[in-house]
Amino acid sequence: MSSLERQKLANAIRILSADAVQQANSGHPGAPMGMADIAEVLWNDFLSHNPSNPKWPNRDRFVLSNGHGSMLIYSLLHLTGYDVSIDDLKNFRQFNSKTPGHPEYGYTAGIETTTGPLGQGIANAIGMAIAERTMAAQFNARNHQIVDHFTYAFMGDGCMMEGISHEACSLAGTLGLGKLIAFWDDNGISIDGEVDGWFTDDTAARFEAYGWHVIRAVDGHDATKLVEAIQYAKNEKDKPTLVCCKTVIGKGSPNKQGKEDCHGSPLGADEIDLVRQQLDWNEPAFSIPEEVSAAWDATIKGAEAEQAWQVMFDAYQSENPELADEFLRRIAGDMPSNWANSVEKLVQQADDEGATLATRKASLKSLNQLGPLLPELIGGSADLAGSNYTIWDGSKGIDAEDSSGNYLYFGVREFAMSAICNGLSLYGGFKPYAGTFLVFSDYMRNGMRMSALMGLPVIYVLTHDSIGLGEDGPTHQPIEHVASLRLIPNMSLWRPCDAVESLVAWKVASENKDKPSSLIFSRQNLAHQLRNKEQLANIEKGGYILRDCEGLPELILIATGSEVELAMNAAIKLSKQGKAVRVVSMPSTDVFDSQDVGYRESVLPSIVTDRIAIEAGIADYWYKYVGLNGKVIGMTSFGESAPADLLFEHFGFTVDNVIEVANSL
């Protein structure tokens, strides 16, 4: 293809992006116009994908980490033949369109992940690259490389500045992810102007220090140089590659290119007319010449690539039927056939054993029981495995030499851990989990929010759940964290009171397909609670009657986690005083809230207004269950440094205080 032909193909991206942003009267034309040449070379010469089947398992993954430049990927998807029409481009940033302001997973065919919060896209891509290499190690046979593709990511200066890029890219270098290729759009401009005033890192040296293969100073508008750079990157098998591309933001705009003016605002109708003149583009808005459309169309090439892979997979399946069936099951996200019966027995066994132990240890016990049933389980901890108990008996570490394992040593990188787990989940074939102290969920909160936004069933293992942490003091004692996690839409949260509820929490989280789960576990030992079969079954409903009274209760105690035992002991004493008391264990408020009205009313009858909620976290959340006339025994301040028993007494988590509050109603 000649340079003039390539230029015309790249200009199609520039024009579509400028037109769509102008029509929406908002958006970011600068990045799509500046990166159009890089995108043209990558998508036409290297990217292996099938627009007719965006979920083909062996496709290359493409992530636009600088997601504000979304018209770049929407233009690419339209031009190459995905289900993104000209009308969709005309509806850019409009309500219920396939082309929202930032790329959103699940809205548009061909979008691999939701990007926009800068730096998270590259971390997602790192998760995808880990997934590709691990799936290859677990499933490829000598003559059949059924998992063999690249992961590509575009990054802007903002991605490079965000702290998550330091965390994630450092780990990527350590793991030697040779099939990860990232392109840095080095245009020197961000929203506030030229970045020299706030971003003067030697970025290439930084990535070399991480252990990346770095290709410096590539002209991002020279197709020949780009082809050479990408081929050079693909030939490097043992390191991820950063291609440093010098570009001009908004290239093609005579008065705004190279300036922050084109970063996040429409060019204006007059300027777009000048763009058309400069690019020698004579078509009206949203019109692409037939020869340009034909040159971009990737449907035939994509179908041929998938068909060649399918022939290989059929041969692989013939020779390795069990492996092939397992590969297809995992990619589909189905549970193993023996899952339901096995877990039902395990829950009954845990109830029969009646163990008293910290729920973080119960979590490890659950992992040891469920792990052998779930070969897709993959996870790790942010350098807290000895405290989170995330390494189970079947764990095998993943490193640069051996990717066949199921455990990732994330190091002290909470934010990167959550975003990498999102990438693992997006890839398919894995159930990722990530462990840290609950208080440090703050460090990865936006990654957790993105899990919920995308509906990814990542499991967050969050231990040391309250002032029960003790002597480490208020810096490490979570107060508002459980409540704030409950407030994230589509986030399921469990705070179990014993080993049985812990196992059920892991079961439900493992079965989730469209939401993440936060599993909240204690440092201190918690007593086993006695249950009958109905109560055992009702744990999965999120809230259930753990102790009841004759007739309608006068008082309902609602508790979670370590405070359930407190509620039970208080109920016994209150009953001896003649009070009819019900105890409700509510390990998951969101699951309870999703039950039908009849069940919720049977547990918390509205006629009973004397209610006390007990949780060693921020008190305010619980008024939705106890009402304004009810009482909450919770935290209204930060904790203190002292042994846990003294702290619980100091902050009112005692039987005597529960009785006093109950009698005050």
Steps between C-alpha positions, in 0.01 A plus 500: 500500500642839405552777751230707327251215528585452866462872560151494356402208725634680806323819397170311506554463876585868534193617310256264670635598842481872431150473352363290788642726770366804317151349470497403867641842589729325748782251495871464436612526136870553575606144588313326213644744247848471646503120528320426171820396320604260777151349505493460122827304494414284802146412395569445130838326516516320835179470702344153476127529560166411346237778485231237437586324826636750754529222762722266298722358778834535321456859384760761582382731776505876442461743791466876464633597842463871424126437469404866464613458137210259450421616147825336396375154588143568386636608161717188482211271589274661239762498226615140553149354498373469857138566589559874530316696232532855375180574692674374814785744436248779448356413843837535672453587868121480477263316732488121445737513203766238421755780509508647851750768595754244618521141371278278713527124514171333410360794303688462175631199311878503498549700820716280722481713815357821640766769499516863597643506853854543374751223549246228569484392136867407489458311828201315348717419198767360731235275655400385151862428410541296820180314414619424145830358619343301784226353281765408243706325766198314632341395169738509203619166368830447320352515152199721573552853630132578553586802718756713319435871452615848600359771724538859378437819697501870414606735781512877535708727719223489762525120524873536554454753780238303694650295782329181387719489189810485721354216707371294209782551250760417763332163556463441126874538455572260785268242345662538156175533305647472151165513321404838644572799276412851618513821297571826680342797326779743585341824383606715794150641558240443771192696600696775672741548209858398430602236753855628546386679813383184678623193310872488427569133579739307281217264422701274271766451769229438756355215295844358429555495876176302533642238264309606188628497145485867399498631144580869523406801291286339229334747264135431570401636159746292291339170399829343398659574838192373679498171309867449587440582866205264539682215331801565726266492800341171393842341464578567868367191677610554860409860578198724454568779252438873522497676163564870563317686223561871442174642372319827449172523689211590270712444187320637197348800674686805363438732796465259792739208442777482757296701752281419798212671316425175316538268797149502640285734293339496155714661231215720378329496163738749339806309617358170374459659157870585516579144609325369189702736284829404665430127472363533146176342619208602283227282650217641713474423872487129590560393140784261414605436137424149384863416428600607852226288655605201291864539600409511870254207496648216709207258493639261238850497645358458849274211401793326332716542811231354724432215257869405497496500878180291505662235280789483746261489797302215343820298469594593855155392622532167320834429667424660839123474553502556878729803477292644217176456693655666805627789287153556353335478845735755646468741209120474526518575874301190599544337839648148516241224475576370851487843662150516648498159667855535628444842657173398661685219678781733603257749657330223697842368606608845621181528704554156652860584593398815684848654497580815695761700309571836343304539179823584312610146590156371408554670164822306449319181596233585241768557236656163579161334456378692194833547323528140377151535351591823315806471275410847368572656841791745483598762750743648743563756767662843526795364701271387782454131424612404852221716643231471232552122470465511122755225428312171514640148477464484121660837433784516251678827436512663157831656398702586192620142457179307571151631430308178555409585860207673665653740752631853445733675739378854438736669745386817675289609202135506605368721219685308230381174656134592462539625142711199400232271645247690288713418196515132598122493534444683171724253320279207597581157635597621848341583836741754651527590867704772669595530866598786730398657831153652485637844588720490189201453275532880483811452288313294241153652530476627143607160364228340713252755369599406145442132583146591601444734205605230253321220687818297551484220761832583665519382862657740750631334817511776762621399844557668838153641478453728803642644820556132579831550319616643832845635569583620148262784573273732303717514187429132448153471655226531236201705612312634197623238253228236516227763467674674212549174313132417549416830331674404172225394256527136392755415771400201712641500853513222759610535861460147641469420869665157500657228287168386354398844380856547367470191282158609373642843419777342291243274331272787399791718391639218285162452332449868422529579130413868484625671816806511722497390863671647804553232764568658839685284753606537863840474662358369829337163566122482461280233656302254290127569495250216525251471211230266377470400135269788413737754653791339318317536170398858575857626539508541121212748529733749662307536826312245708363428845779345704317500836129548547241524772143385553255712303573846371827643631502817711856574397712408199878501519670520160872430478781398267839339539660503843199679647260209436644313798451814709137526387438134584644536851299817560182329376544220752520748788214711370287187467566418866368847579175404324559674166398325179815548290586399143858499370553553129837425349541713189831411334396662170266797497489521120404135464236537771362811329464302176263246661127529447290712732346196664832360612633836618182558698525154657849586630444866587124546552416867460267489800802451729656844531731432794818408318871522574771453239848406620809530283853612580498747213344837425156516660309713248451227238272292722214747544349363178426180698422630849318822405536835669351360821742210511852498640838420349799383699782591270794732450475876478873568520831347404642223716788493748816298552435237767422128533177410322310399816561839658394679183173310470420586862603865455282550193195327647508160332404314817201297614431750779487790255269312263266428793513863612417624150223240467342608827514863387266430207 
